[in-house]
Amino acid sequence: MTWAAPQARQIPEVVFERLRESEDTLMTDVVCHVRTTYQTYSLVTDQELRSSFRQNLDISIQTVRRAAPPEAATLERYAQISRSRFEKGVLVDELIRAFRWSIGVIADQLTVILKDLGVSAESGVHAYRLIWRASDDYTSQLVSEYRRHQIRLDSQNREMKADILSRLQSGTVDKETLRVLSSRFNLLQEQSVCAFRAKPTDSALDVLDVMVQADTALVRSRGFAAIKGDHVVGVCTDPISISGPVAIPHLAHRVADLVRQCQGGAVYLHGPGARQLQP
C-alpha cells in the first residue's frame, strides 16, 4: 500500500493555517488531560508538554502536506525527546498513550476543519489515515528509544543501586544518598518508602528469576532493587507482590527508620506487613 493519493493533494494550505490557529486551545486540552490522567508525568513541566504538542502538530501537518510520513531519521530525532521523560520517571506505556491521545486530538480537529471548508470526505479520510500511520511509525521509534534508554540506565545504575542499598542497610545514609534517591530513582522525600528482601523458595527458580519478577513488580511502584548474594533487596513507594519468593518485611522497618531519621519524620510505613513491623 502506498502513502500518496490524489485526494491528499487536494487539501488546500488554508487547512493547515486553521490547524495552527487551533494550537493554543488544543494544547491546553492536552496538557490538562496529561496532568489529570498520567501520574508519572508529575516531574514533567508544562513547558515540556507544550513543546511535545508542537512537535506532534508538526508531525501531523508534515505528514498530510507531503502525503507521506516524515523520514525515519526525522522521527528518530523527534523520539529523542522521550529521553528526558524516561529520566523523570515517565512509564513508557503512559508516554505512548499520552502521545497517541495528543495525535487523536489533532486528527479530530483536522477532520472538523476539513468539513467546515468543504473538503471532500474522501480527502478527509485519507488525511486521517495518514496521520495515524505516521503515529504508528513514531510509536515504533519511541519503543526503540526506550530500549536504548533501558540499556544505558541498567549499565549506569547497577553499581549505584547496590551501593545505595548497602548504605541503607548499614545506616550510612547521607544527604548525597537522599539526593540520588530523588534525582535518579524519583523517590521523593515526602513519599512513604517500603523495603523488601526476597529469595527463591522453589528449586526451579534462581536469584535472576527473582530479580526479573521484582523489576516487573516495580514498574507500577517507584523504586529499585538489586541482587545481594543469593537474594534480591529493594525499596519502593508501595508494597509489591512477588510470586514464588518470600518477602521479608523486617528490612522495611529498618530502612524506613533510617530514612525517617534523615528526612525529619516525613516517611511512614504503610501497606501489607506494617503491623508486623511495630516494636
C-alpha positions as a LaTeX table, in Angstrom:
\begin{tabular}{lrrr}
\hline
Residue & $x$ (\AA) & $y$ (\AA) & $z$ (\AA) \\
\hline
Met1 & 0.00 & 0.00 & 0.00 \\
Thr2 & 1.42 & 3.41 & $-0.97$ \\
Trp3 & 1.17 & 6.61 & 1.01 \\
Ala4 & 0.45 & 9.04 & $-1.82$ \\
Ala5 & $-3.07$ & 9.51 & $-3.15$ \\
Pro6 & $-4.61$ & 12.10 & $-5.49$ \\
Gln7 & $-7.10$ & 13.16 & $-2.83$ \\
Ala8 & $-4.33$ & 14.22 & $-0.43$ \\
Arg9 & $-3.04$ & 16.81 & $-2.90$ \\
Gln10 & $-6.45$ & 18.49 & $-2.97$ \\
Ile11 & $-6.20$ & 19.68 & 0.64 \\
Pro12 & $-5.64$ & 23.45 & 0.49 \\
Glu13 & $-2.96$ & 25.22 & 2.54 \\
Val14 & $-5.64$ & 27.14 & 4.46 \\
Val15 & $-6.46$ & 23.88 & 6.26 \\
Phe16 & $-3.01$ & 23.83 & 7.87 \\
Glu17 & $-3.27$ & 27.52 & 8.71 \\
Arg18 & $-6.55$ & 26.85 & 10.52 \\
Leu19 & $-4.99$ & 23.93 & 12.33 \\
Arg20 & $-2.14$ & 26.15 & 13.52 \\
Glu21 & $-4.68$ & 28.70 & 14.73 \\
Ser22 & $-6.22$ & 25.99 & 16.93 \\
Glu23 & $-2.88$ & 25.20 & 18.56 \\
Asp24 & $-3.35$ & 27.02 & 21.86 \\
Thr25 & $-6.81$ & 25.59 & 22.53 \\
Leu26 & $-5.80$ & 22.05 & 21.63 \\
Met27 & $-2.59$ & 22.35 & 23.64 \\
Thr28 & $-4.48$ & 23.43 & 26.76 \\
Asp29 & $-6.77$ & 20.40 & 26.47 \\
Val30 & $-3.84$ & 18.03 & 26.01 \\
Val31 & $-1.83$ & 19.41 & 28.95 \\
Cys32 & $-4.90$ & 19.20 & 31.20 \\
His33 & $-5.57$ & 15.61 & 30.11 \\
Val34 & $-1.98$ & 14.52 & 30.75 \\
Arg35 & $-1.94$ & 16.19 & 34.17 \\
Thr36 & $-5.16$ & 14.51 & 35.30 \\
Thr37 & $-4.56$ & 11.09 & 33.73 \\
Tyr38 & $-0.88$ & 10.13 & 33.94 \\
Gln39 & 0.68 & 10.27 & 37.39 \\
Thr40 & 4.23 & 9.57 & 36.23 \\
Tyr41 & 4.24 & 12.91 & 34.38 \\
Ser42 & 4.41 & 14.78 & 37.70 \\
Leu43 & 8.01 & 15.92 & 37.15 \\
Val44 & 7.46 & 16.95 & 33.50 \\
Thr45 & 6.91 & 20.71 & 33.20 \\
Asp46 & 4.06 & 22.38 & 31.32 \\
Gln47 & 6.65 & 23.95 & 29.03 \\
Glu48 & 7.94 & 20.49 & 28.11 \\
Leu49 & 4.41 & 19.26 & 27.45 \\
Arg50 & 3.70 & 22.25 & 25.21 \\
Ser51 & 6.92 & 21.62 & 23.28 \\
Ser52 & 5.91 & 17.98 & 22.75 \\
Phe53 & 2.48 & 19.02 & 21.48 \\
Arg54 & 4.01 & 21.40 & 18.93 \\
Gln55 & 6.21 & 18.56 & 17.75 \\
Asn56 & 3.17 & 16.30 & 17.37 \\
Leu57 & 1.40 & 19.02 & 15.43 \\
Asp58 & 4.43 & 19.39 & 13.16 \\
Ile59 & 4.46 & 15.64 & 12.51 \\
Ser60 & 0.76 & 15.68 & 11.63 \\
Ile61 & 0.93 & 18.69 & 9.30 \\
Gln62 & 4.10 & 17.49 & 7.59 \\
Thr63 & 2.58 & 14.07 & 7.01 \\
Val64 & $-0.66$ & 15.32 & 5.46 \\
Arg65 & 1.01 & 18.07 & 3.43 \\
Arg66 & 3.51 & 15.64 & 1.88 \\
Ala67 & 1.12 & 12.67 & 1.79 \\
Ala68 & 3.96 & 10.71 & 3.36 \\
Pro69 & 5.38 & 10.25 & 6.85 \\
Pro70 & 8.49 & 12.15 & 7.98 \\
Glu71 & 11.73 & 10.40 & 7.16 \\
Ala72 & 12.85 & 7.72 & 9.63 \\
Ala73 & 15.83 & 9.86 & 10.67 \\
Thr74 & 13.49 & 12.76 & 11.44 \\
Leu75 & 11.19 & 10.59 & 13.55 \\
Glu76 & 14.20 & 9.15 & 15.37 \\
Arg77 & 15.38 & 12.67 & 16.18 \\
Tyr78 & 11.89 & 13.60 & 17.40 \\
Ala79 & 11.76 & 10.46 & 19.55 \\
Gln80 & 14.85 & 11.54 & 21.45 \\
Ile81 & 12.61 & 13.92 & 23.38 \\
Ser82 & 11.47 & 10.83 & 25.25 \\
Arg83 & 14.86 & 10.51 & 26.97 \\
Ser84 & 14.08 & 13.31 & 29.39 \\
Arg85 & 10.66 & 11.77 & 30.06 \\
Phe86 & 12.16 & 8.41 & 31.00 \\
Glu87 & 14.76 & 10.12 & 33.17 \\
Lys88 & 11.93 & 11.80 & 35.06 \\
Gly89 & 10.16 & 8.52 & 35.72 \\
Val90 & 7.51 & 8.54 & 32.97 \\
Leu91 & 6.44 & 4.98 & 32.15 \\
Val92 & 6.80 & 4.01 & 28.50 \\
Asp93 & 3.15 & 2.91 & 28.23 \\
Glu94 & 1.96 & 6.25 & 29.62 \\
Leu95 & 4.29 & 8.10 & 27.25 \\
Ile96 & 2.80 & 6.26 & 24.27 \\
Arg97 & $-0.79$ & 6.68 & 25.47 \\
Ala98 & $-0.27$ & 10.42 & 26.04 \\
Phe99 & 1.31 & 10.80 & 22.59 \\
Arg100 & $-1.49$ & 8.94 & 20.82 \\
Trp101 & $-4.16$ & 10.88 & 22.73 \\
Ser102 & $-2.49$ & 14.10 & 21.57 \\
Ile103 & $-2.44$ & 12.86 & 17.98 \\
Gly104 & $-6.11$ & 11.93 & 18.28 \\
Val105 & $-6.97$ & 15.48 & 19.36 \\
Ile106 & $-5.09$ & 16.88 & 16.36 \\
Ala107 & $-6.65$ & 14.41 & 13.90 \\
Asp108 & $-10.16$ & 15.15 & 15.19 \\
Gln109 & $-9.61$ & 18.90 & 14.84 \\
Leu110 & $-8.32$ & 18.41 & 11.31 \\
Thr111 & $-11.50$ & 16.50 & 10.45 \\
Val112 & $-13.64$ & 19.38 & 11.75 \\
Ile113 & $-11.67$ & 21.93 & 9.72 \\
Leu114 & $-11.88$ & 19.88 & 6.53 \\
Lys115 & $-15.64$ & 19.60 & 6.93 \\
Asp116 & $-16.03$ & 23.34 & 7.61 \\
Leu117 & $-14.06$ & 24.19 & 4.46 \\
Gly118 & $-15.99$ & 21.73 & 2.31 \\
Val119 & $-13.05$ & 19.48 & 1.55 \\
Ser120 & $-14.22$ & 16.13 & 0.23 \\
Ala121 & $-14.92$ & 13.40 & 2.74 \\
Glu122 & $-12.60$ & 11.10 & 0.80 \\
Ser123 & $-9.71$ & 13.53 & 1.24 \\
Gly124 & $-10.55$ & 13.85 & 4.93 \\
Val125 & $-10.50$ & 10.11 & 5.49 \\
His126 & $-7.19$ & 9.80 & 3.66 \\
Ala127 & $-5.63$ & 12.60 & 5.73 \\
Tyr128 & $-6.86$ & 10.98 & 8.94 \\
Arg129 & $-5.35$ & 7.64 & 7.95 \\
Leu130 & $-2.05$ & 9.30 & 7.01 \\
Ile131 & $-1.76$ & 10.84 & 10.47 \\
Trp132 & $-2.36$ & 7.54 & 12.23 \\
Arg133 & 0.16 & 5.72 & 10.05 \\
Ala134 & 2.75 & 8.35 & 10.95 \\
Ser135 & 1.72 & 7.90 & 14.59 \\
Asp136 & 2.43 & 4.17 & 14.32 \\
Asp137 & 5.88 & 4.86 & 12.84 \\
Tyr138 & 6.67 & 7.34 & 15.60 \\
Thr139 & 5.46 & 4.95 & 18.30 \\
Ser140 & 7.92 & 2.36 & 17.00 \\
Gln141 & 10.69 & 4.95 & 17.36 \\
Leu142 & 9.59 & 5.67 & 20.93 \\
Val143 & 9.81 & 1.99 & 21.81 \\
Ser144 & 13.28 & 1.76 & 20.26 \\
Glu145 & 14.40 & 4.81 & 22.20 \\
Tyr146 & 13.03 & 3.28 & 25.39 \\
Arg147 & 15.05 & 0.11 & 24.80 \\
Arg148 & 18.22 & 2.16 & 24.28 \\
His149 & 17.44 & 4.14 & 27.41 \\
Gln150 & 16.98 & 0.98 & 29.45 \\
Ile151 & 20.31 & $-0.43$ & 28.29 \\
Arg152 & 22.11 & 2.78 & 29.25 \\
Leu153 & 20.24 & 3.04 & 32.52 \\
Asp154 & 20.85 & $-0.56$ & 33.55 \\
Ser155 & 24.56 & $-0.16$ & 32.94 \\
Gln156 & 24.77 & 3.12 & 34.88 \\
Asn157 & 22.56 & 2.08 & 37.77 \\
Arg158 & 23.70 & $-1.44$ & 38.55 \\
Glu159 & 26.56 & $-0.47$ & 40.84 \\
Met160 & 24.75 & 2.62 & 42.14 \\
Lys161 & 21.75 & 0.56 & 43.26 \\
Ala162 & 23.93 & $-1.92$ & 45.12 \\
Asp163 & 25.86 & 0.88 & 46.83 \\
Ile164 & 22.76 & 2.76 & 47.97 \\
Leu165 & 21.10 & $-0.39$ & 49.27 \\
Ser166 & 24.25 & $-1.21$ & 51.22 \\
Arg167 & 24.15 & 2.28 & 52.73 \\
Leu168 & 20.51 & 1.84 & 53.70 \\
Gln169 & 21.26 & $-1.50$ & 55.33 \\
Ser170 & 24.34 & $-0.27$ & 57.17 \\
Gly171 & 22.81 & 3.01 & 58.35 \\
Thr172 & 25.24 & 5.28 & 56.46 \\
Val173 & 22.56 & 7.26 & 54.62 \\
Asp174 & 23.68 & 10.84 & 53.96 \\
Lys175 & 22.36 & 13.86 & 52.07 \\
Glu176 & 24.03 & 12.76 & 48.84 \\
Thr177 & 22.30 & 9.38 & 49.06 \\
Leu178 & 18.95 & 11.11 & 49.50 \\
Arg179 & 19.70 & 13.38 & 46.54 \\
Val180 & 20.40 & 10.37 & 44.32 \\
Leu181 & 17.25 & 8.61 & 45.54 \\
Ser182 & 15.27 & 11.67 & 44.46 \\
Ser183 & 17.04 & 12.62 & 41.20 \\
Arg184 & 17.82 & 9.17 & 39.81 \\
Phe185 & 15.08 & 6.96 & 41.20 \\
Asn186 & 12.28 & 9.50 & 41.71 \\
Leu187 & 11.81 & 8.61 & 45.39 \\
Leu188 & 10.81 & 11.96 & 46.82 \\
Gln189 & 11.47 & 12.88 & 50.43 \\
Glu190 & 7.80 & 13.34 & 51.29 \\
Gln191 & 6.83 & 9.92 & 49.96 \\
Ser192 & 6.33 & 6.79 & 52.01 \\
Val193 & 9.01 & 4.19 & 51.41 \\
Cys194 & 8.84 & 0.44 & 51.90 \\
Ala195 & 11.63 & $-2.07$ & 51.51 \\
Phe196 & 11.75 & $-5.77$ & 50.76 \\
Arg197 & 14.06 & $-8.75$ & 50.65 \\
Ala198 & 13.18 & $-11.80$ & 48.54 \\
Lys199 & 14.79 & $-15.12$ & 47.67 \\
Pro200 & 13.71 & $-18.24$ & 45.79 \\
Thr201 & 11.70 & $-20.84$ & 47.66 \\
Asp202 & 11.38 & $-23.10$ & 44.62 \\
Ser203 & 14.40 & $-25.07$ & 43.38 \\
Ala204 & 13.31 & $-24.29$ & 39.82 \\
Leu205 & 13.98 & $-20.58$ & 40.43 \\
Asp206 & 17.27 & $-18.77$ & 40.90 \\
Val207 & 18.08 & $-15.25$ & 42.06 \\
Leu208 & 17.93 & $-13.92$ & 38.49 \\
Asp209 & 14.32 & $-15.13$ & 38.22 \\
Val210 & 13.55 & $-13.23$ & 41.42 \\
Met211 & 15.24 & $-10.10$ & 40.03 \\
Val212 & 13.10 & $-10.25$ & 36.89 \\
Gln213 & 9.93 & $-10.61$ & 38.96 \\
Ala214 & 10.96 & $-7.74$ & 41.22 \\
Asp215 & 11.69 & $-5.45$ & 38.26 \\
Thr216 & 8.32 & $-6.33$ & 36.74 \\
Ala217 & 6.51 & $-5.60$ & 40.02 \\
Leu218 & 8.37 & $-2.29$ & 40.38 \\
Val219 & 7.06 & $-0.99$ & 37.04 \\
Arg220 & 3.97 & 0.30 & 38.89 \\
Ser221 & 5.73 & 1.23 & 42.10 \\
Arg222 & 8.59 & 3.69 & 42.03 \\
Gly223 & 11.70 & 2.11 & 43.39 \\
Phe224 & 14.58 & $-0.18$ & 42.56 \\
Ala225 & 16.17 & $-3.48$ & 43.52 \\
Ala226 & 19.50 & $-5.24$ & 43.26 \\
Ile227 & 20.91 & $-8.70$ & 43.70 \\
Lys228 & 22.72 & $-9.16$ & 47.01 \\
Gly229 & 24.26 & $-12.61$ & 47.20 \\
Asp230 & 21.51 & $-15.23$ & 46.96 \\
His231 & 18.60 & $-12.80$ & 47.38 \\
Val232 & 17.13 & $-9.58$ & 45.99 \\
Val233 & 16.72 & $-6.47$ & 48.12 \\
Gly234 & 14.98 & $-3.24$ & 47.15 \\
Val235 & 12.94 & $-0.20$ & 48.12 \\
Cys236 & 9.66 & 1.06 & 46.67 \\
Thr237 & 6.85 & 3.55 & 47.24 \\
Asp238 & 4.20 & 0.84 & 47.58 \\
Pro239 & 4.40 & $-2.77$ & 48.76 \\
Ile240 & 4.89 & $-5.14$ & 45.84 \\
Ser241 & 3.85 & $-8.74$ & 45.32 \\
Ile242 & 6.36 & $-11.30$ & 44.12 \\
Ser243 & 5.12 & $-14.79$ & 43.34 \\
Gly244 & 7.29 & $-17.67$ & 44.45 \\
Pro245 & 9.91 & $-15.87$ & 46.53 \\
Val246 & 9.22 & $-14.85$ & 50.11 \\
Ala247 & 9.31 & $-11.18$ & 51.06 \\
Ile248 & 10.88 & $-10.50$ & 54.46 \\
Pro249 & 9.21 & $-7.38$ & 55.91 \\
His250 & 11.58 & $-6.67$ & 58.81 \\
Leu251 & 14.01 & $-5.00$ & 56.41 \\
Ala252 & 11.36 & $-2.44$ & 55.60 \\
His253 & 11.23 & $-1.45$ & 59.27 \\
Arg254 & 14.96 & $-0.88$ & 59.44 \\
Val255 & 15.21 & 1.05 & 56.18 \\
Ala256 & 12.14 & 3.13 & 56.94 \\
Asp257 & 13.59 & 4.09 & 60.31 \\
Leu258 & 16.84 & 5.17 & 58.69 \\
Val259 & 15.13 & 7.23 & 56.02 \\
Arg260 & 12.75 & 8.71 & 58.61 \\
Gln261 & 15.71 & 9.92 & 60.64 \\
Cys262 & 17.33 & 11.52 & 57.60 \\
Gln263 & 14.15 & 13.16 & 56.37 \\
Gly264 & 12.83 & 14.60 & 59.58 \\
Gly265 & 9.98 & 12.16 & 60.15 \\
Ala266 & 8.38 & 12.53 & 56.71 \\
Val267 & 8.30 & 8.83 & 55.81 \\
Tyr268 & 5.83 & 6.29 & 57.16 \\
Leu269 & 5.29 & 2.60 & 56.72 \\
His270 & 2.09 & 1.57 & 55.03 \\
Gly271 & 0.55 & $-1.40$ & 53.30 \\
Pro272 & 0.76 & $-5.15$ & 53.97 \\
Gly273 & 3.03 & $-6.16$ & 56.84 \\
Ala274 & 3.04 & $-2.80$ & 58.57 \\
Arg275 & 1.57 & $-4.19$ & 61.79 \\
Gln276 & 4.25 & $-6.84$ & 61.98 \\
Leu277 & 6.88 & $-4.11$ & 61.92 \\
Gln278 & 5.71 & $-2.30$ & 65.02 \\
Pro279 & 8.07 & $-2.59$ & 68.03 \\
\hline
\end{tabular}
